[in-house]
Amino acid sequence: QVQLVESGGGLVQAGGSLRLSCAASGLTFSSYAMGWFRQALGKEREFVGCISRKGGSTYYTDSVKGRFTISRDNAKNTVYLQMNSLEPEDTAVYYCAADRTIGSVTATTYEYWGQGTQVTVSS
């Protein structure tokens, strides 16, 4: 059974930082590109960024470029989302997802999803 479990969310002041983790089990982690998405209350789920299978390539949505960094440790079956200079607009539930292909901005291409972790940024 595949499981993706996010952790590291919480409440932080604007300008602060958080690091989210997503621990994977039940799949060959290094065979999957990994993505991060977020969904704010009352809004559609949106793409945040993704990382290739070996971690050599990353891609981010414009609103987080220069502030967020995705990395992965295939030995630990874990992907990370380092979030710096957080803004109230970053408040959302953050999800990690696994894609058997090359990674995508489109949620429907991802095969497995975590349950999400709440990030709240206060002004």
RASUL-V761790 format. One line per field, one symbol per residue. psi: psi as a letter, one per 40 degrees, with the letter a starting at -180 (. if undefined). burial: b if it has 16 or more other ideal C-beta (glycine too) atoms within 10 Angstrom, else e. Layout:
# RASUL-V761790
psi->???
burial->???
This chain:
# RASUL-V761790
psi->hhhhhiieiahiiheaiihiihhiieigdeehiiihiihiheiihihdiiiideeehihiideehedihhiigddefiiihhhifiideehihhiiihhebeiiehdeehdiiaeihhhhhi.
burial->eeebebebbeebeeeeebebbbbbeebebeebbbbbbbeeeeeebebbbbbbbebeeebbbeebeeebbbebebeebbbbbebeebeeebbbbbbbbbbeeebbeebebbebbbebbebebee
